[in-house]
Amino acid sequence: MSLDLSVELAGVRFPTPVLVASGCFGTGAEAAGLVDASTLGGIVTRTITPLPEKGAPTPRLAETPSGMLSAVGLQNPGVEAFLLEDLPPLAALGVPIVVSVGGRTLDEFLTVASACARVPGIVALEAYLAAPDEEHSGKPFASRPDVAADVAGSVARVSGLPVFAKLPGVGSELVETASACARAGAHGITLIDGIPGMAVDSERLSSALGPIVGGLTGPAIRPVAVRAVYEVTRALPGVPVMGVGGVRTGNDAVELLLAGAGAVQVGTAMLLDPATPGIVLEGIRRYLETKGLRSPADVQGRLRASAAAPAPAPAPSPAPGPASRSS
C-alpha cells in the first residue's frame, strides 16, 4: 500500500506534515548540507517586522531540564531586506514558505502582511501574537481575545493569504481566543508558543537571560501542546491546527496528530540535530505502515476520548479560504 505523506491545511498543500518552526531555520545558509529539504513540509521563517530589529540583550539562551529558555526578541533584517535577500534562497529549496509576521502595533503587522502579498514562494503567514502590544500597555497581543482576533483577521484581509494565528498554550481563554481569531478571518491556529519562564545563575546572583524572562521550549512543554491542540480542535473541528512544542520523534508528532493537529512543527530539536525533521517524518511513516493507514489525515483526531470528557464548544463558521496554494 503506497503512502501519501502530504497534508492540506487551509487550502495549502504541504508535501509532508513536518514543518520547521519559526526562527529555527535561519536564512537557510546555516542549514545548508545539514537538512534534507525533501523531508520538509514547509519552513516558517523567523518573525519579520517592518524595520530591522536588533533583538533582545544577551545572553539569550539558557538550558533547562528537558527544555530551553530563549529570549531572542524580534531580531530580523526588516521586511524589505527579508524579501530581497533572505527569501530567494529559502524559496529556491522548493519548500513552501510560511512567513512569521510580527510587530508592536496592528499597523506594523499590516505593513509586513501587505508586503508579503502575492510574493512567489510564500504560501501562508503565521501571526506571531506573543509580541508586546505597545497600544495596550505592552501586554502580548494573544493576552486579549479581541485584540488577537483583530490582528489575525486584519492580516488575513490585507494579505489575501491563509493566516495561522500562533497562540500560547496557557491561560483559561485559549479556546476563546482561538475561536475569536477564526471568526475574525484566521484560517488556522498554531499551538503552542513558548511558555514564559526564567532561570537564575546562582553563582553570579543574576538571571540566566539578559531579558530575565524567556520562552520555555523543548520536550518539557509537549504535554501542554498536546492538551492545547486537543482542546482547540475539539471546540473548532473545522479549523486546521499546526502542533508545535517538543517534537523530536515520530511518536511525538503522532501524539499531536492524534490530538487533532493536521501538521506539526519542529523547533528546539533542530538546534540540536538539524536532521530531526527527517527523523520525525520517518517515524510517522513507520507508524502509518504499522497501523495500515495511508496518510497523516487518517491519524488526525483519532484519539479515543473518555466518555466523561466535556462536550466541545460550538464552533464558529470558518472564514472561506483562498484558492489552493502549493509548493
N, C-alpha and C positions, 0 to 999 in steps of 0.2 A: 504494500500500500504506500503510495507516494504521499509525502507530507508537503503541505503548503504553509510555510512559516510566516508568510506576510500577514499583516493586520491592517484594518482600515478604521480610522478614528476621525470623526467629524469630516468625512469626505476626503481624507488624506490617506493614501496608501503608503505604508511603511514596509519595506521589504522583509524586515524581521521585527519581532516585538521588543527588541533590546536597543534602547537609545542611550546616548551618553548625556548625563545630566549637566545642567548649566555650570560653566566655569571649570569643567573637568577635562576639556579637550584643548583648551588654549586656542591658538591660532591655527593649529594643525601641524605646524612645524615641529612642536615638541613631541608629537606622537608619530612622526614620520618613521616608518620602518618598524614600529612597535605595535601598531594596531592593524588588524586585517579589516579593511573597510567593508568587505563583503559580509562581515558579521554584524554590521551596524544597521539598525533600522532607521536611525537618524541621529543628528547631533544638535543638542541645544547649546547655543552659544553662551558665552559669558554675558552678563547683563549689560545692555547698551543704553547709554544716556545721550542727550543731545550734544553735550560738550565733553571734552576729555575730563576724566576724573583720576586723581592720584590714588584714591583709596584710603584705607584706614592706616593708622600708625602701626609700626612694628613693635613687638612680634605679633604675627597674625595667625600662627598655628600653634596648637598645643595638643599633645596626645593625651588621651584619657582611656581608662579601661573600656575595651570594646568599642572605641569610637575616637573621634577627633573633634576638637573645638577649633573653629576658624572664624576670623573676622577680617575679611579682605576689603569690605566696603564695596563701593561701586567702581573700582578701578577698571577703566576701559579707555580706548582712544577717542571716543565720541562717535556718533553715528556716521558722519561724513567719512572719516578715516576708516571706520569699520567696513563700510560698503566698498570703498575704493581699494583697500589694502588687505583686510582680513578675510572678507567674504569670498573673493575669487578662488584662492587656494582651497578653501573649505568646499566650495561648490564643485571644484574640479575632482573631488573624491567620488562624485556621483552618488552621494548620500543626501537624503532630504535634510534641509537645514531649518531648524526652528529657532527663531531669534528671541532671546530673552529681552523683554522691553522693560526699562525702568525709568525712574525719575523721582523727584521730590515734590512735584506738583502734577496735577492732571494734565496741564498744558505740556509738560516735559514728556510725559508718556505719549501724548498725541503727536508731538514733533517726531519722535522716533518711529511711531507706528506709521505715520504718513510717508516718511522717508523710505520705509521698507515695502510699501505697497507696490505690487507689480514688478518687483525685482526678481529676475530669474534665479532659481535655486532656493529661494525662501518659500517654504510651503505652509508655514504657520508661525504664529507668535505665542510666546508664553509671557503673561503679565506677572512680573515679579512684585507681588503685593506685600512683601515683608519690608520694603523700603520705607524710611520715615517720611511721613506726610507733613511737609512744612506748613500746610494750610490748616492742619488740625493738631497743633501742639507737638508735632514730631512723632506722634504715635504711628505705628505701622498702618498702611492702607488696609491690611487684612483685619485690623482690630475692630472695624465697624462694617457690618454687612452692607449698609447703604453706600458707604464710600468705596468699598471694594467693588461693588456692583457697578457703580458709576464709572470707575476706571476700566474695568473689564469690558463693559458694554460699549463705552466710547472708543476704546482701542479697536474693537471689532468693527464698528461702523466706519471709522476713519480709514482703516487698512483694507477692508474687504477680504481679509484673510481669516482662516479659522484661528480662534484665540482660546488658549488654555489658561485659566486663572490658577496661579500657583498659590496654595494656601498652607498655613501651618496645620499640624495635626493635633494641636492642643486647644482647649477652650470649649465651653459648652455650646458656643454659637457656630461651630464648624458647619453643621448641616444647614443651618440658617444662612450662613454666608455663601456656601456653595449654591444653595437654591437661589439666592438673590443674584448671584453672578450669572447663573443660567437664564433666569428670567430677563436679565438686562441685555443678554445677547452673547455671552461667552458660550463657545461651542463645546468646551470640555473643561475639566479640572485636573490639575496636577497636585498629587498628595504624596509626600508632605515636604515642607521646608524644614531646615534645621531647627532644632528646639533650643531656645535660649538657655545658656548655661555659662558657668565660669569655672576657672581653675586658679589655684593660688600657688605661687612659688614660695614655699615656707622658708627656704634658705635666704632669699632676698627680701622676704616680707612684702611681696608685691604680687599683683595679678600676673598670671602667666601670659596674658594677652594685652597688647597695647591699648585696645579699646575697652578692656576689662571684661565685657560680656561678649560672647560669641555664639555661634550656632553649633549645636551638637549634632554630628552626623555619624554614619557608620552603623555597624551591627546593633549597637545599643538602642537605636531608635526603630529598628524594623518592626517590633511588635506594635509600636504606636502607629506606624504607617499602615500595617495590615488592618488594624482596627479602624483607622480613619477611612481607608478605601472601602471597607465593608459597610460602614455606616452611611457613607455618602452614596455609594452605588445602590444600596437598598432603598434609600429615600428618593434617588433620582435615577431610575433604571434606564431612562432614555439619554442620559448624558455620559459621554465617554470619559474615562478617567485614566490617567497615567500614574502608576505607582512608583514611588521613589523613596529610598531610605534603607540603607544597609544591605543592598543586594550584592552578594558576592558569588553565589552559586545558582545553579539551575533550580534547586529546590526553593531558594529564597524567592526567586522570581515566580515560581509556580504558586507559592503561598499568596502572593499579591494577585495573580491571575484568578485563583480560586475565590479570593475575596471579592472579585469584581472588576479588577483593572483590565483594560484592553491592551496595555503595553506597560513596560517597566523602563526605568532609567537607572543606569549605573553611575554612581558618583564617587564617593570617597575611595572605593576599591580600585578605581582607575589610577589613583595616585600611588598605590602600592604595586599594582600589576596592570599595565596598560592592556594586557591580553584578556582581562576579565570579561569584557562583552562576549568574546568568543567562547569562553568557558561557560558563561551563563546560557548562551544560545545552545550549546551542545547539550547542556543539562536539560533544557526544555525539550530539545529534540528527543533525547532518550526517554523522557517521561511520556511524551506523546506516543512513542513507539511501544513502550511497555504497556500503556493503557489502551492501545488500539485506537487512538484518536488521530484525526487527520490534520488538525490545525490548532493554533492557540485559542481561537474562538470557541473550540469545543471544551476548553478548560474554564473559560471565563465565567465567573459567578456560580460555579457548581458546588460551592461549599454547602455542606449539609447542615443547615442551621437547626438549633434546638426548637422544638415546638413551642417552647416557652418564650422564644425571642419576641421582642416587641414588633408590632406591625410597622412597616415603613410609612413615613410621612407622605402625604400626597405629592406627586411630582409635578413640577411646572412644565409647561409646554416648551420643549427646546426650541431655540431660535433656529430658523431654517439655515442650513449650511450652504456655503458657496459651492460652486462646481468642484467636482473631484479633482484633486491635485496629486501628483505622484512625482517620484524622482525621475 
